[in-house]
Amino acid sequence: MNQILTKNVFLVKEHVGMFKASNNFDIFNPENGSQMMTCREPNLGAFTKIFRFTSYKKMTPFNIVISDNQNKKILSVKRGVTFFRSDIEVLDENDRLIGIFKQKFFSFGGKFEIHDNNDKHLCTLQGKWTGWNFKFLKDTTELATVSKKWAGIGKEFFTSADNYVLNINSNVAEDDKIRPLILAAVMCIDMVFKE
């Protein structure tokens, strides 16, 4: 596991753009403002680009690559075409499956069951339908939270850009295999639940 993933607080900023098909994010250290990672969709197909500008956007496939500042891949998050619910794969830097997110069909605010590569349930990502707050829960224990960072009315009004703050609780061990899955899940919230 990459050393970056041992941190507890991440600021995820979506790239601002009026007409953009790909999902691009940068991840910062909120303590000093330094960029730690990039999240890009490098191989977006022509048909996918077209459908991203339609009401079918939530159904389109994605393959987001999360890399460090030296452009070394840390994780990738991918999903095929979907119609009703999403099953999303998370792969490590060597393209080995490390986890799966299983979207719950009827859930207010959004819900993923997070499983490891052996399909063992690890935790649940649960959102509130009244706002933009998400929690990672293992039984009743809160592992992490995600909230939307206010970016000012100008940016929010004229673009679809979103900023998120991910807080991983300090009781989650630095070498816990759930850490990369928590970070990967944050990349999916906007595309699966909030578009």
Backbone as JSON, one array per atom type, in Angstrom:
{
  "sequence": "MNQILTKNVFLVKEHVGMFKASNNFDIFNPENGSQMMTCREPNLGAFTKIFRFTSYKKMTPFNIVISDNQNKKILSVKRGVTFFRSDIEVLDENDRLIGIFKQKFFSFGGKFEIHDNNDKHLCTLQGKWTGWNFKFLKDTTELATVSKKWAGIGKEFFTSADNYVLNINSNVAEDDKIRPLILAAVMCIDMVFKE",
  "N": [[0.85, -1.18, 0.0], [0.52, 2.21, -0.83], [2.34, 4.85, 0.73], [1.08, 7.33, 0.96], [-1.56, 6.75, 1.49], [-1.75, 6.41, 4.19], [-2.41, 8.71, 5.47], [-4.88, 10.77, 7.16], [-6.67, 12.82, 6.47], [-8.05, 14.2, 3.59], [-8.39, 16.43, 0.88], [-10.51, 16.59, -1.74], [-10.72, 17.75, -4.95], [-12.77, 18.59, -7.59], [-12.14, 19.05, -11.07], [-12.79, 22.17, -12.57], [-15.14, 22.96, -15.07], [-17.1, 23.83, -17.88], [-17.98, 22.27, -20.1], [-17.27, 19.29, -19.93], [-16.33, 15.95, -20.37], [-14.94, 13.94, -19.09], [-14.13, 12.69, -15.81], [-12.27, 14.37, -13.6], [-10.12, 14.77, -10.91], [-8.26, 16.34, -8.26], [-6.23, 15.57, -5.47], [-5.59, 16.88, -2.34], [-3.42, 17.78, 0.41], [-4.94, 19.03, 3.11], [-3.75, 20.35, 5.22], [-1.4, 21.68, 4.43], [-1.88, 22.45, 1.85], [-0.65, 21.2, -0.3], [-0.52, 19.32, -3.32], [-1.32, 15.91, -3.5], [-2.18, 13.68, -4.96], [-3.5, 12.67, -8.2], [-6.49, 12.19, -10.07], [-7.68, 10.66, -12.81], [-9.42, 10.09, -15.94], [-8.09, 8.42, -18.27], [-8.56, 7.04, -20.72], [-11.01, 7.6, -22.21], [-13.71, 6.64, -24.12], [-15.17, 7.48, -27.35], [-18.01, 7.16, -27.65], [-18.76, 7.05, -24.97], [-18.02, 9.62, -24.16], [-19.9, 11.12, -25.61], [-22.35, 10.26, -24.48], [-22.0, 11.21, -21.92], [-22.89, 13.78, -21.95], [-25.58, 13.67, -21.85], [-28.82, 12.68, -20.51], [-28.24, 10.14, -19.76], [-25.91, 9.94, -18.41], [-25.3, 8.91, -15.81], [-25.29, 6.22, -16.29], [-23.1, 5.56, -17.75], [-19.92, 3.94, -18.43], [-16.91, 4.0, -16.37], [-13.4, 4.56, -15.78], [-11.26, 5.32, -13.55], [-8.09, 6.5, -12.8], [-5.97, 6.67, -10.11], [-3.21, 8.46, -9.18], [0.13, 9.15, -7.91], [2.22, 12.09, -7.3], [4.38, 11.62, -8.93], [3.33, 10.44, -11.08], [2.84, 7.76, -10.73], [0.85, 4.94, -10.64], [-1.58, 4.39, -8.14], [-4.11, 3.38, -7.48], [-6.96, 2.05, -9.28], [-10.29, 2.68, -10.33], [-13.12, 1.18, -11.51], [-16.0, 0.77, -13.63], [-18.45, -0.87, -15.57], [-20.96, -0.39, -18.16], [-24.06, 0.53, -16.78], [-27.41, -0.09, -15.61], [-29.41, -0.22, -13.56], [-28.21, -0.55, -10.99], [-24.95, -0.12, -9.54], [-21.99, -2.04, -9.74], [-18.81, -1.78, -8.7], [-15.39, -2.02, -9.39], [-12.29, -2.09, -7.61], [-8.92, -1.68, -8.14], [-5.49, -2.47, -7.47], [-2.14, -0.99, -7.75], [-0.97, -2.78, -9.5], [-2.99, -3.72, -11.04], [-4.54, -5.65, -9.76], [-7.43, -7.04, -8.33], [-8.78, -5.54, -5.5], [-11.04, -4.89, -4.15], [-14.67, -4.51, -4.1], [-17.45, -2.48, -4.8], [-20.79, -2.53, -4.0], [-23.68, -1.29, -5.07], [-26.62, -0.39, -3.37], [-29.93, -0.92, -4.29], [-32.47, 0.34, -3.56], [-32.13, 2.99, -1.77], [-32.15, 5.79, 0.29], [-30.39, 8.66, -0.34], [-28.11, 7.3, -1.03], [-26.1, 4.35, -1.08], [-23.46, 2.1, -0.55], [-22.26, -1.19, -0.36], [-19.25, -2.27, 0.81], [-16.87, -4.5, -0.23], [-14.21, -6.94, 0.13], [-11.62, -8.44, -1.99], [-12.35, -11.08, -1.9], [-15.03, -11.09, -1.71], [-15.96, -10.55, 0.85], [-17.83, -8.78, 3.2], [-16.9, -5.58, 4.25], [-17.45, -2.92, 5.13], [-19.92, -0.25, 5.13], [-20.88, 2.35, 2.97], [-22.75, 5.07, 3.6], [-25.15, 7.46, 2.73], [-26.87, 10.62, 3.36], [-30.12, 11.53, 2.5], [-30.96, 14.13, 2.68], [-28.82, 15.84, 2.45], [-25.33, 16.45, 1.77], [-23.6, 14.46, 2.97], [-21.65, 11.73, 3.97], [-21.03, 8.55, 5.44], [-18.71, 6.07, 6.45], [-19.36, 3.0, 7.67], [-18.73, 0.39, 9.93], [-20.48, -2.07, 11.1], [-21.64, -0.54, 13.86], [-19.62, 1.23, 14.13], [-17.97, 4.17, 13.22], [-15.9, 4.65, 10.52], [-14.96, 6.54, 8.69], [-15.66, 9.8, 7.26], [-17.3, 11.74, 4.72], [-17.67, 14.9, 3.38], [-19.19, 17.71, 1.74], [-17.36, 20.42, 0.6], [-17.79, 23.83, 0.94], [-17.57, 25.95, -1.83], [-17.99, 28.49, -2.69], [-20.38, 30.71, -4.16], [-20.14, 31.43, -6.87], [-18.49, 29.49, -8.31], [-19.97, 27.17, -7.71], [-22.43, 27.73, -8.83], [-22.09, 28.11, -11.63], [-20.74, 25.9, -12.59], [-20.22, 22.31, -12.43], [-18.56, 21.64, -10.45], [-17.24, 20.02, -7.61], [-16.15, 19.91, -4.26], [-14.68, 17.84, -1.85], [-14.25, 16.68, 1.48], [-12.44, 14.21, 2.94], [-12.36, 12.41, 5.85], [-10.61, 10.16, 7.63], [-10.99, 8.14, 10.39], [-8.83, 8.17, 13.22], [-8.62, 5.78, 14.52], [-8.52, 3.82, 12.62], [-6.21, 1.67, 11.47], [-2.96, 2.46, 10.1], [-2.02, 0.64, 8.23], [-4.27, -0.69, 7.44], [-6.25, -2.55, 5.23], [-8.56, -1.46, 4.33], [-8.3, 1.23, 3.87], [-7.4, 2.09, 1.15], [-9.75, 1.4, -0.19], [-11.68, 3.04, 0.94], [-10.79, 5.59, 0.06], [-11.04, 5.19, -2.71], [-13.81, 4.88, -2.93], [-14.77, 7.45, -2.5], [-14.29, 8.68, -4.93], [-16.35, 7.72, -6.42], [-18.77, 8.68, -5.47], [-19.89, 11.12, -6.47], [-20.29, 10.48, -9.2], [-22.01, 8.26, -9.17], [-24.1, 8.71, -7.3], [-24.74, 11.48, -7.19], [-24.8, 12.89, -9.63]],
  "CA": [[0.0, 0.0, 0.0], [1.28, 3.45, -0.95], [2.47, 5.61, 1.99], [0.11, 8.44, 0.96], [-2.84, 6.28, 2.0], [-1.73, 6.36, 5.66], [-2.91, 9.99, 5.98], [-6.27, 10.69, 7.62], [-7.52, 13.87, 5.92], [-7.8, 14.48, 2.18], [-9.29, 17.35, 0.21], [-10.69, 16.14, -3.13], [-11.27, 18.87, -5.72], [-13.11, 18.28, -8.98], [-11.72, 20.08, -12.02], [-13.85, 23.05, -13.0], [-15.29, 23.01, -16.52], [-18.49, 23.9, -18.34], [-18.27, 21.17, -21.01], [-16.24, 18.26, -19.76], [-16.9, 14.6, -20.36], [-14.21, 13.08, -18.16], [-14.14, 13.03, -14.39], [-10.91, 14.63, -13.18], [-10.01, 15.29, -9.55], [-6.95, 16.42, -7.62], [-6.34, 15.33, -4.03], [-4.65, 17.75, -1.64], [-3.24, 17.73, 1.86], [-5.54, 20.29, 3.55], [-2.92, 21.0, 6.23], [-0.43, 22.61, 3.82], [-2.31, 22.81, 0.5], [0.12, 20.54, -1.35], [-1.22, 18.28, -4.06], [-0.76, 14.6, -3.21], [-2.57, 12.71, -5.97], [-4.39, 13.06, -9.29], [-7.46, 11.17, -10.46], [-7.99, 10.96, -14.22], [-9.98, 9.07, -16.83], [-7.21, 8.62, -19.42], [-8.96, 6.37, -21.96], [-12.45, 7.77, -22.35], [-14.13, 6.37, -25.49], [-15.98, 8.49, -28.04], [-19.43, 7.0, -27.3], [-18.93, 7.43, -23.57], [-17.99, 11.09, -24.13], [-21.17, 11.64, -26.11], [-23.41, 9.98, -23.51], [-21.78, 11.99, -20.7], [-23.59, 15.05, -22.08], [-27.01, 13.37, -21.94], [-29.42, 12.24, -19.25], [-27.75, 8.79, -19.5], [-24.57, 10.07, -17.84], [-25.12, 8.02, -14.66], [-25.2, 4.84, -16.75], [-21.88, 5.35, -18.54], [-18.79, 3.31, -17.73], [-15.76, 4.85, -16.05], [-12.16, 3.93, -15.32], [-10.49, 6.43, -12.97], [-6.76, 6.1, -12.33], [-5.46, 7.54, -9.05], [-1.75, 8.4, -9.24], [0.85, 10.09, -7.05], [2.8, 13.23, -8.02], [5.35, 11.12, -9.91], [2.5, 9.76, -12.08], [2.84, 6.32, -10.45], [-0.5, 4.52, -10.3], [-1.84, 3.9, -6.79], [-5.35, 2.62, -7.57], [-7.9, 2.4, -10.33], [-11.68, 2.43, -9.96], [-13.81, 1.04, -12.78], [-17.35, 0.24, -13.73], [-18.98, -0.98, -16.92], [-22.26, 0.23, -18.37], [-25.01, 0.12, -15.75], [-28.78, 0.35, -15.85], [-30.17, -0.02, -12.33], [-27.32, -0.36, -9.85], [-23.54, -0.21, -9.92], [-20.96, -2.83, -9.08], [-17.6, -1.07, -9.08], [-14.17, -2.72, -9.01], [-11.13, -1.31, -7.22], [-7.72, -2.45, -8.43], [-4.26, -1.87, -6.95], [-1.21, -0.46, -8.75], [-0.64, -3.85, -10.44], [-4.27, -4.13, -11.62], [-5.13, -6.78, -9.04], [-8.66, -6.68, -7.65], [-8.67, -5.47, -4.03], [-12.34, -4.67, -3.55], [-15.84, -4.28, -4.93], [-18.53, -1.7, -4.2], [-22.08, -2.99, -4.48], [-24.68, -0.27, -4.8], [-27.92, -0.85, -2.94], [-30.9, -0.42, -5.26], [-33.39, 1.3, -2.94], [-31.57, 3.62, -0.58], [-32.25, 7.24, 0.25], [-29.12, 9.32, -0.11], [-27.03, 6.51, -1.61], [-25.5, 3.37, -0.2], [-22.6, 1.07, -1.11], [-21.66, -2.2, 0.49], [-17.86, -2.38, 0.4], [-16.4, -5.87, -0.05], [-12.83, -7.18, -0.28], [-11.51, -9.19, -3.23], [-12.98, -12.39, -1.69], [-16.45, -10.79, -1.54], [-16.29, -10.42, 2.26], [-18.3, -7.44, 3.53], [-16.0, -4.86, 5.15], [-18.15, -1.78, 5.71], [-20.97, 0.34, 4.31], [-20.88, 3.79, 2.74], [-24.16, 5.46, 3.71], [-25.38, 8.89, 2.58], [-28.14, 11.19, 3.82], [-30.86, 12.07, 1.36], [-31.21, 15.56, 2.89], [-27.64, 16.66, 2.28], [-24.17, 15.9, 1.11], [-22.74, 13.88, 4.0], [-21.55, 10.29, 3.86], [-20.27, 7.89, 6.51], [-18.28, 4.68, 6.29], [-19.72, 2.34, 8.92], [-18.53, -1.05, 10.12], [-21.49, -2.28, 12.14], [-22.02, 0.8, 14.34], [-18.4, 2.02, 14.27], [-17.7, 5.08, 12.11], [-14.51, 4.57, 10.07], [-14.58, 7.75, 7.96], [-16.76, 10.64, 6.79], [-17.07, 12.56, 3.54], [-18.6, 16.01, 3.34], [-18.95, 18.64, 0.65], [-16.73, 21.67, 1.03], [-18.36, 25.0, 0.26], [-16.57, 26.52, -2.72], [-18.39, 29.82, -3.11], [-21.54, 30.61, -5.04], [-19.75, 31.56, -8.28], [-18.09, 28.19, -8.84], [-21.04, 26.2, -7.56], [-23.57, 28.07, -9.67], [-21.81, 28.02, -13.06], [-20.09, 24.64, -12.96], [-20.64, 21.16, -11.62], [-17.4, 21.29, -9.62], [-17.49, 19.7, -6.22], [-15.0, 19.67, -3.39], [-15.04, 16.94, -0.76], [-13.24, 16.43, 2.5], [-12.47, 12.85, 3.47], [-11.72, 12.26, 7.17], [-10.52, 8.78, 8.09], [-10.78, 8.17, 11.83], [-7.48, 7.76, 13.64], [-8.63, 4.4, 15.01], [-8.27, 2.93, 11.48], [-4.76, 1.47, 11.41], [-2.32, 2.97, 8.88], [-1.83, -0.43, 7.25], [-5.55, -1.37, 7.23], [-6.54, -2.71, 3.81], [-9.78, -0.73, 3.98], [-7.96, 2.62, 3.51], [-7.52, 2.39, -0.28], [-11.14, 1.26, -0.62], [-12.37, 4.26, 1.36], [-10.42, 6.66, -0.87], [-11.63, 4.88, -4.01], [-15.26, 5.1, -2.85], [-15.04, 8.88, -2.6], [-14.3, 9.01, -6.35], [-17.59, 7.22, -7.03], [-19.97, 9.3, -4.9], [-20.48, 12.11, -7.37], [-20.71, 9.87, -10.46], [-23.06, 7.27, -9.0], [-25.23, 9.19, -6.51], [-25.07, 12.91, -7.18], [-24.86, 13.54, -10.96]],
  "C": [[0.89, 1.24, 0.0], [1.23, 4.23, 0.36], [1.47, 6.76, 2.09], [-1.19, 8.02, 1.64], [-2.87, 6.15, 3.52], [-2.23, 7.67, 6.27], [-4.39, 9.85, 6.33], [-7.2, 11.71, 7.0], [-7.08, 14.18, 4.5], [-8.83, 15.48, 1.69], [-9.34, 16.96, -1.26], [-11.37, 17.26, -3.88], [-11.52, 18.42, -7.15], [-12.6, 19.41, -9.88], [-12.94, 20.85, -12.5], [-13.92, 23.04, -14.52], [-16.75, 23.0, -16.91], [-18.85, 22.68, -19.18], [-17.17, 20.15, -20.91], [-16.92, 16.91, -19.67], [-16.23, 13.74, -19.3], [-14.31, 13.6, -16.74], [-12.69, 13.17, -13.93], [-10.91, 15.32, -11.82], [-8.54, 15.42, -9.18], [-7.18, 16.24, -6.12], [-5.21, 16.07, -3.33], [-4.54, 17.38, -0.17], [-3.81, 19.05, 2.39], [-4.71, 21.04, 4.59], [-1.95, 22.02, 5.62], [-0.77, 22.98, 2.38], [-1.56, 22.12, -0.62], [-0.71, 19.43, -2.01], [-0.52, 16.94, -3.81], [-1.02, 13.59, -4.32], [-3.41, 13.35, -7.06], [-5.3, 11.88, -9.6], [-7.96, 11.53, -11.85], [-8.68, 9.78, -14.89], [-9.2, 9.16, -18.15], [-7.71, 8.05, -20.73], [-10.47, 6.41, -22.15], [-12.84, 7.61, -23.81], [-15.07, 7.43, -26.04], [-17.46, 8.38, -27.66], [-19.69, 7.39, -25.85], [-18.94, 8.95, -23.45], [-19.32, 11.68, -24.56], [-22.27, 11.46, -25.06], [-23.22, 10.75, -22.21], [-22.5, 13.34, -20.76], [-25.1, 14.85, -22.21], [-27.54, 12.99, -20.56], [-28.99, 10.82, -18.88], [-26.37, 8.79, -18.83], [-24.31, 9.09, -16.7], [-24.97, 6.56, -15.06], [-23.89, 4.53, -17.46], [-20.78, 4.68, -17.73], [-17.74, 4.35, -17.34], [-14.59, 3.99, -15.61], [-11.25, 5.06, -14.85], [-9.19, 5.87, -12.42], [-6.3, 7.14, -11.31], [-3.95, 7.35, -9.0], [-1.13, 9.38, -8.27], [1.46, 11.2, -7.91], [3.87, 12.84, -9.02], [4.65, 10.32, -11.01], [2.55, 8.24, -11.94], [1.45, 5.93, -9.98], [-0.56, 3.95, -8.9], [-3.04, 2.95, -6.82], [-6.04, 2.92, -8.89], [-9.29, 1.92, -9.91], [-12.46, 2.34, -11.27], [-15.16, 0.38, -12.68], [-17.71, 0.15, -15.2], [-20.28, -0.21, -17.04], [-23.22, -0.33, -17.32], [-26.39, 0.64, -16.08], [-29.53, 0.65, -14.56], [-29.29, 0.22, -11.11], [-25.9, -0.61, -10.31], [-22.8, -1.23, -9.08], [-19.64, -2.28, -9.61], [-16.4, -1.83, -8.55], [-13.08, -1.74, -8.63], [-9.91, -2.21, -7.41], [-6.49, -1.73, -7.88], [-3.36, -1.42, -8.09], [-0.81, -1.5, -9.79], [-1.88, -4.45, -11.1], [-4.82, -5.42, -11.03], [-6.35, -6.28, -8.28], [-8.44, -6.67, -6.14], [-10.02, -5.25, -3.37], [-13.42, -4.41, -4.57], [-16.84, -3.45, -4.13], [-19.83, -2.18, -4.83], [-23.13, -1.98, -4.07], [-25.99, -0.93, -4.39], [-28.98, -0.15, -3.78], [-31.83, 0.63, -4.67], [-32.76, 1.83, -1.66], [-31.67, 5.13, -0.74], [-30.9, 7.84, 0.58], [-27.94, 8.56, -0.68], [-26.4, 5.56, -0.6], [-24.69, 2.36, -1.01], [-22.26, 0.07, -0.02], [-20.25, -2.4, -0.04], [-17.34, -3.76, 0.79], [-14.92, -5.96, -0.44], [-12.81, -8.04, -1.55], [-12.06, -10.62, -3.12], [-14.47, -12.26, -1.43], [-16.89, -10.78, -0.07], [-16.69, -8.97, 2.55], [-17.38, -6.8, 4.56], [-16.7, -3.72, 5.87], [-19.19, -1.28, 4.73], [-20.73, 1.83, 4.19], [-22.34, 4.21, 2.67], [-24.27, 6.97, 3.62], [-26.71, 9.3, 3.18], [-28.85, 11.79, 2.62], [-31.08, 13.57, 1.48], [-29.99, 16.43, 2.64], [-26.51, 15.92, 1.61], [-23.18, 15.43, 2.17], [-22.81, 12.37, 3.89], [-20.7, 9.76, 5.0], [-19.9, 6.49, 6.07], [-18.49, 4.0, 7.64], [-19.39, 0.86, 8.87], [-19.35, -1.41, 11.35], [-21.94, -0.9, 12.63], [-20.81, 1.72, 14.5], [-18.18, 2.87, 13.03], [-16.22, 5.03, 11.77], [-14.05, 5.86, 9.41], [-15.84, 8.52, 7.59], [-16.32, 11.39, 5.54], [-18.11, 13.67, 3.57], [-18.22, 16.95, 2.21], [-18.41, 19.94, 1.2], [-17.34, 22.81, 0.23], [-17.28, 25.69, -0.55], [-16.95, 27.91, -3.22], [-19.48, 29.74, -4.18], [-21.18, 30.7, -6.51], [-19.41, 30.23, -8.9], [-19.23, 27.2, -8.8], [-22.18, 26.46, -8.55], [-23.3, 27.79, -11.15], [-21.12, 26.73, -13.49], [-20.66, 23.51, -12.11], [-19.52, 20.76, -10.66], [-17.78, 21.07, -8.18], [-16.17, 19.5, -5.5], [-15.48, 18.82, -2.22], [-13.9, 16.87, 0.22], [-13.48, 15.02, 3.03], [-11.7, 12.84, 4.78], [-11.77, 10.8, 7.56], [-10.2, 8.83, 9.58], [-9.42, 7.6, 12.2], [-7.45, 6.34, 14.19], [-8.52, 3.37, 13.88], [-6.76, 2.85, 11.3], [-4.19, 1.94, 10.07], [-2.15, 1.9, 7.82], [-3.12, -1.21, 6.98], [-5.88, -1.39, 5.74], [-7.81, -1.98, 3.38], [-9.48, 0.7, 3.51], [-8.03, 2.9, 2.01], [-8.95, 2.28, -0.79], [-11.96, 2.48, -0.22], [-12.06, 5.4, 0.4], [-11.07, 6.43, -2.23], [-13.13, 5.16, -4.02], [-15.62, 6.57, -3.0], [-15.1, 9.31, -4.06], [-15.62, 8.64, -7.02], [-18.83, 7.97, -6.58], [-20.64, 10.23, -5.89], [-21.03, 11.44, -8.63], [-21.89, 8.94, -10.31], [-24.28, 7.86, -8.31], [-25.68, 10.59, -6.84], [-25.14, 13.57, -8.54], [-26.31, 13.86, -11.32]]
}
